[in-house]
Amino acid sequence: MTGSTLRPHSQLPEPRACPTTTGDPMACARGLLVPLLGLGLMLALSLPGSQAADCRSLGPAAHLTFAPAARARWLAPHVRAPGPLDHLYGTVRRFLSAVQLNPFPDELVRALLNEPASVKVDEVVRYEAGYVVCAVIAGLYLLVVPTAGLCFWCCHGRRHCGGPVKMERKELACERSTFMTFLLLTTFVLLIGVVCAFVTNQRVHEQTGPSAEAVPEMLLSLRGLVSNVPQELQAVAQQFSLPQKHVLKDLDGIAMSIGSTIHSQLRSTVYETLASLRSLGQDLQVSVDHLRALNTTLLKLQDRQQDLERAVSVCREQLHDLLQEPGCQGCADSLHWAGDLELGADFGQVSHVDDVLHRLKGVPEADFSSMVQEENNTFNALPLLASLQMADMVKELKKAVAQQPRGLKTLAKAFPDWEAAYRWSQALEKVENSSRPYLKEVQRYEKYRWIVGCGLCSVVLLVVICNLVGLNLGIWELSAREDPSHSGDKGRAGARVLNVGVCLSFLFAVPLILLVFSTFLVGGNVQTLVCRSWENGELYKFADTPGNLPSFMNLSHLLGLKKNISILLAYQQCRKGAALWSVLQLNDSYDLETYLDMSQYTANLKQVIQNLTVDLENVDLLSPAGHRDLQALQSSGLGDLQYPDFLIQIQKPVVNTDMEKLAHELEGLAQTQGSSGLGKQLQQEAHRLRNLYQEKVLPQQSLVAKLNVSVRALASSTSKLQGEASSVLDRVTRLKGTLPAWATRILRNESECFLTREMGYFSQYTVWVREEVTQHIATCQPLSGALDNGRVILCDMMADPWNAFWFCMGWCTFLLVPSIIFAIKTSKYCHPIWKRLSSSSSEETQLFHIPRVTSLKL
């Protein structure tokens, strides 16, 4: 601080100080009433409960951005692309719906799952009535077709059937055309069926590989869903370090912040008090200087007053004698002036100031400017002082903050699925590893099935080819019969080709019907029992019904939940991306708030924060020397001096007669006197009078003027100076006593604000944890996705082409019966006719017909 201006801390605004170099110090002293009122208001505000906590100095907690703990997992859906076979699949499903008219067998499946030995055969047969009817039809086919084929073989070997037409009749052409047309239509339908069978057989083979590979993928996704839950919960607990880092960072500056807040809230009062002290010190110095000047001047005036009185008395007597001489002309008026030549002011009548000056001896002892400068520097260093004093407590706070709440430590392990997740993860991993060999076996057996299917489809295709080739050869034979050179080989070849097709049909009817019925029985039940109930939700309803599933298959029991959950509702929620928290209703078995309870953690922090202290003993405001100076001023009696007595004497002239004027009058008289001796004496008296005035009166007047300045300065200031000294002393005493309490109150307020702000970070964390655990962690979409993909793989990609395959093969198998019949009938008309009968419609033949001569027996 230079001069008399108080310079606050570099980070704080300029205080309101009263400069003394540019104005009247008394004007600043007169402004002390306002700070005194401010002190009273400060004391009122310092009472407990008189002011609400103001946290604007710290500001709100910053927004924290947490990294998502939930891992992004989304099982890609499997969808069968639309294709030309969709109509065929729909037809097969409608056929199976007609075969299996019974609803989902709840009682039968419940008994099968819980007590397999109690399942009755008649109940199974009753439910599978449609399949039993189909089995009877397949059995009849299996019995009739091979028997018919054996009979045909025997008859054909003895030439009892399948031979040529022996006689041409009128209806022969119509019969031939009819059988050929039906055979062609049957063959065409067979061709469509076998093409569809080839396509669906290939489709089953193509879908088997990807479907088998999708199973481990789904199991892996489910295992990730289960096994990642503990890891995600641990990641949630680990992110408690984010608010911890913010709090630790804030703790680095908390001491400086609290010190700056205390400084900012106390500075106006402290600066005003220091300014008052400095102004009072300056006024004290000025008053003491004036008092000393007054005493010195008064002593000089009293000493010189005696000499001046003697000189004036001698001069008055001499002048009086001279002017009374008889020869003095016109001296009567001047005699009156000479009679008034005596002292006017008598400074011997005023009181002495030695006692007051003695009481103020050595005052001011203190250098108020230096003292205020030192106290100002000490007060401005309060933030640094607070930082040093609270360093150890801040370390303890950091240790308390660095600890993790007890609930977060057990957040993951206490989660209901912690142990179940490990078991499920191990079980799914075991299923995944064990399923791979079985899936490879499935692919291997599927290859065998595909080969068998291709072989039987090839047989049917061969029958179709035989029918078409035989028909073509037969038609060629018919068109060539009008030729005289016709030999009939084409017709015989066509008949043989048709018979080959018939033989193939009889030979492969058994494997065909066995393949069709076995695949139909498996694929049909998969569609009607599993896929249909899966698609319409009956499976989920069955699983949700209490008692249907055994205890080892109960999901709530396996997860250790306190209440049963609806699998259908869980599936629907999982499809929407819900988390396991809401799906499994874990709020009934897991109190998340218990593990997010920060009360104990907050209590520990609050206990440490309450131990923060700031010591303001170094802020004295007034040194002991300054205190003695002000007390000396109070008891000095400076304000009790009789300044009016001084002013009365000061207002009087030093000499009652104007000596200059009197000397001038004497000189004039000297010139008007007739006697040169008398005139000369008057001249000498005038000269002596002027010398007296210059040597005695003028210095005395100068001392009176100096005394006037000191007296008037003291008279105008001492009336208030002692009162101001008492007020400032009282203010300093009160302020020094209330500063620690006020600083403590500010410290408590700032500590509470700091704690509130830092708890805001932890509140953000708990809100984020609550949202993360209940809405994002363990999103069970892979579960619903696995179920949906499982249904698509089993029903859309496997069961539909599988069922379409046996449907097309059954289609071809049963069409082989009319194909056999029409092929046998058509083959008869492909042979050359043994004997032709002319058509009755040929008139020329009838006119020239010569009957054959027959012999008659007599």
C-alpha positions, 0 to 999 in steps of 0.5 A: 500500500502506497500513501494512504490508500488500502489495496485489497487482495489482487482477486478482490474489488477495490475497498472503500478507503478514505485518502488523506492526500487529496481531501480533508481527513475530517470529512472521512472521520465524519463518515464513520457513522455509516460503518458503525451502523454496518457493524451493528448489522453485521453483528445482527447477521452473525446470530445463529439462524439469522441468515440462510445459506448462500452458495453462490460463491461455489456454484452448482455441481458440474454435469457428469457424463458417465460411460455406458456400462451396458454392452451393446448386444443385439441378436440379428433377427433371422428372417426367411426371405419371401419366395415362390414356395410360400404358397406351397408352404401355406398349402401344407400348413392348411393340410396339417391343420386339417389333419390335426384339428385338436388344440394344444394338449395341455394335460398331455404335455403336463403329464409327459413333463411331470410324470411320463409314466402316467401318460396313457396311450389312448390319450396320445392316440386320441390327440394324434387321431388325424395322424392315425388316419394317415397312418392307416392310409399309408398302411393300406398303401403299403399293403395294397400297392406291393400286392397289386404289383406282385399280381401284376408281375405274375399276370404279366409274366403269364401274358394274362395282362398288359398284352396287345389288343387282339381285335380292333373295335369301334370304341378302341380309338376313344378308349386309347385317347382317354387313357393317353390323356389321363396318363399325360395329365397324371404324368404332368402333375407328377412332374410338377410334384417331383420338381417341387420335391427336388426343390424342397429337398434341396432347400432343406439341405441348404437350410440345415447348415446355416441353421445348425451354425445359428444354434451356437451363435444364439447360445453364445449370445445368451451366454453373453447376456448372462455372463456380462451382467456381473461385469457390467455391474462391476463397471457401474461400481467402478465409475464411482471414481468419476464423481470421486475425481471431481470431488478430489479436484474441488478439494484441492481448492476448497481451502482457498475458496473458503478463505476467499469467501471469508475475505470477500464477506468480511472485507467491507467491514474490515476495510472500513474499520482500517480506513477509520483507524488510519483516518483517526490516526491521521487526525490524532497526529494533526491534533497533537501537532496543533496542541503542541504548536498551541502550547509553544505559541502560548508560552512565547506570547506570554513571555513576549507579552511582558516585554511588550507591556513594559515597552508600551508603558514607557512609550505611553508615559513619554508620549503623554508627557510630551503631548502635555507640554504647553507649547505643543500645538494641536496635541489634544487629539493625539493625547487621547490616542496616546492615552489608549496606548496599552495592551489589548489581549492578555494571554495570561488569562487563558488556561495552560495546556500542559496537563493535556500535553503531558497526557498525550506525551509520546502520542502517537506512539504507533505509526497508524499508516504502517499499522493499517498497511500491515493489517491490510496485508495480513487480512488480504493474505487470509485465503493463503492463511486458510489454505495453510491452516486447513491443509491437514484437514483437506488431506483427511477429507481426501482420504474419506472421499477416496473410500468407496461406499460399502453398498457399492462394493457389494452391488454386483455380488448382491445382485440376485442373478450373480450366482445364477448367472455363473451357473447359467453361463457355465450351463450354456457354455456346456450346452454350446460345446456339447451341441457342436458334435450333435449338430455335426451329426445332424448335418451328416444325417441330413446329408444321408437324407438328402441323398435318399430324397434325391434318389427317390425323387430321381426314381419318380422322375424316371417314372415320369420320363418313362411315361412321357417316352412311352406316350411319345412312342405310342403316339408315333406308332399310331401315326405310322399304322397306315403305312403298309411297311409298318412293323409295330416296333415303336409301339412295342418299345413304347409299351415296354417303356411304360411297363418299366415305369410301372415296375419302378412304381411298384418297386419303389412304392414301399420306400416312398411311402415309408419316407413320406410317412416318417417325414410327415409324422415328424414334420407334421407334429413339429408344425402342429404341436410346436410351431403352431402353438409357438406362433400363436403363444400357446406355448408361453401360456402353457409355461406360465400356467402354474404346475405345468412345468416341473420345478427344475424348469421353473424360471423363477425358481432357477433365478431365485426370484421371490415371485413367479414371472410371466414368460409371455410378458417377459418375452414381450418386454424383451422384444421391446428391449427391456432390461432384466430388472423390469422383466424379472421384477427384481425390485421385489427381491433386490433393494437397489436403494440399499446399495446406493445409500450414501448416508454413511459416506456423507456422514463421514465426509460431513464429520471431517468437514465440520472439523475445518477451522480458520484462525483469525488471531493474526488479524489484530486490526489495532496494535497495542501501541495504537490501542494505547494512543487511542486510550490516551486520546480518550483520557487526555481531556483535549476536548475539555480545553477552554477554546472560547477563552483563547478565541476571546483573547485572539480576537482582541488586538495586541495593542488597543491603539493603532501604532502606525496611525499614531506614529503618522499623527505624531509626524504631522504634529511635528511639522506644525510645531513652532518650536523645533525642539518639540517637533524634533521630540515628536519625530523621535517619538514617532520613530520609537513608536514605529520601531516598537511596532516592528520589533514587538507588536508585529511578532506578537501578532504573528504568534497570535495568528499562529495560535488562532490556527491551532486553536480553531483547528483543535476547537473544530476537531477535538469535540468529535475526536475523542468520541470517534476514538471511543467509537473506533475502539469499541468497534475494533474491540467488538469486531475482533471478538466477532470476527472468529465467530463470523468467520466460523459461520461463513466457514460452516456455510461454505462447508455445507455448500461445498458438501451439498455441491459435492453430494450433487456429483454423487447424486448424479451417480446414483441417478445414473446407476439407478437408470443404468441398472433398471433400464440398460444393463442386461437388455434381454433382447437376445433372449427374445431374439433367440426365441424368435430366431429359434422359431424361424429356424425350426419352423420357417427354415426347416419345418416348412421346406421339410413338410413341403418335401414330404407333401410333394413326395406324398403327392407323387407317391399317391399319384403313382397309383393312377399313373400305374393304372393309366400306364398299363392301360395305355401300354395295351394300345401301343402294341400292334393289333393282331386283327383289324376290324374294318370300321362300319363307317367305310362304305367302300369296304362294306361294298366289296366285303367277301365273306369267308367260306366256312364249312358246314357239318352235315 
